[in-house]
Amino acid sequence: MERTLSIIKPDGVKKGLIGEIIKRFEQEGFKIAAMKMIWMNKKQAEGFYAVHKDKPFYNSLTDFMSSGPVVVMVLEGDNVIKRNREIMGATDPKKAADGTIRKMYADNVEQNIVHGSDAPETAKFEISYFFNSLEIVD
């Protein structure tokens, strides 16, 4: 069983999409092994997105991610990293496939409703950034 981190970003929370997104994950057969709502401060967002520190979008991304509450989840399932990324759709909602979360709900490339880990190593770091082992249900 593979695990990935999923985040419903501030725009998804603000739009009232938490239930819709969780429903979609459950319909896809993902198990939610952990979940909580948090509000990151700027430093926490910077730490999470440190891999992008040298990119031009880093400051606006960390400003956005610290602008309101988010829902962080550990999703579990077979090939869950790849499958979750397919369900989310392309980062740019204009390029996302029909029926994906970003195509249906996102406004732009930065405020794109959801985040998901892109590889097993990334998932391990991202999950441990938000959850300790006692918070994850086996």
DAVENQUI-V626739 format. One record per residue. RES is the residue in one small letter. SS is DSSP state (@ for helix, = for strand, . for the rest). OMEGA is omega in whole degrees, -180 to 180 (none if undefined). D_LAST is the distance of its C-alpha to the last C-alpha in whole Angstrom. Layout:
RES;SS;OMEGA;D_LAST
RES;SS;OMEGA;D_LAST
This chain:
m;.;-179;10
e;=;177;12
r;=;175;11
t;=;173;14
l;=;173;15
s;=;176;17
i;=;166;20
i;=;-172;22
k;.;-177;25
p;@;180;28
d;@;177;30
g;@;177;27
v;@;-178;26
k;@;180;30
k;.;179;31
g;.;-175;28
l;.;-177;26
i;@;-178;23
g;@;180;22
e;@;-178;24
i;@;177;22
i;@;178;18
k;@;180;20
r;@;179;21
f;@;-180;17
e;@;177;16
q;@;178;20
e;.;178;19
g;.;177;16
f;.;172;13
k;=;175;10
i;=;-176;10
a;=;177;7
a;=;179;9
m;=;173;13
k;=;175;16
m;=;179;20
i;=;173;22
w;.;-179;25
m;.;169;26
n;.;-176;29
k;@;-179;31
k;@;178;30
q;@;178;27
a;@;178;27
e;@;178;29
g;@;-180;27
f;@;-178;24
y;.;-178;27
a;@;179;29
v;@;-179;29
h;@;-173;31
k;.;-177;33
d;.;-178;36
k;.;-176;36
p;.;-178;39
f;.;-174;36
y;@;-177;34
n;@;180;36
s;@;178;36
l;@;-178;32
t;@;172;31
d;@;-180;34
f;@;-176;32
m;@;176;28
s;.;-176;30
s;.;-179;32
g;.;-179;29
p;.;175;26
v;=;173;23
v;=;178;20
v;=;-177;17
m;=;167;14
v;=;177;11
l;=;-177;11
e;=;177;9
g;=;177;12
d;.;177;14
n;.;-172;17
v;@;-179;15
i;@;-179;18
k;@;-178;21
r;@;179;20
n;@;-180;19
r;@;176;22
e;@;-180;24
i;@;179;23
m;@;-176;24
g;.;-179;28
a;.;-180;30
t;.;177;30
d;.;-177;34
p;.;177;33
k;.;-180;37
k;.;-177;36
a;.;179;32
a;.;176;32
d;.;178;33
g;.;178;30
t;.;-178;28
i;@;-178;27
r;@;179;29
k;@;-176;32
m;@;-167;32
y;@;-171;31
a;.;180;32
d;.;-177;35
n;.;-174;35
v;.;-179;34
e;.;178;33
q;.;-170;32
n;.;166;30
i;.;-172;27
v;=;173;24
h;=;174;22
g;=;178;20
s;.;-176;19
d;.;-179;22
a;.;180;21
p;@;180;18
e;@;178;19
t;@;-180;20
a;@;-180;16
k;@;178;15
f;@;-175;18
e;@;178;18
i;@;-178;14
s;@;178;15
y;@;-175;18
f;@;-174;17
f;.;169;13
n;.;-173;13
s;@;179;10
l;@;-178;10
e;@;-177;10
i;.;-178;6
v;.;177;4
d;.;none;0
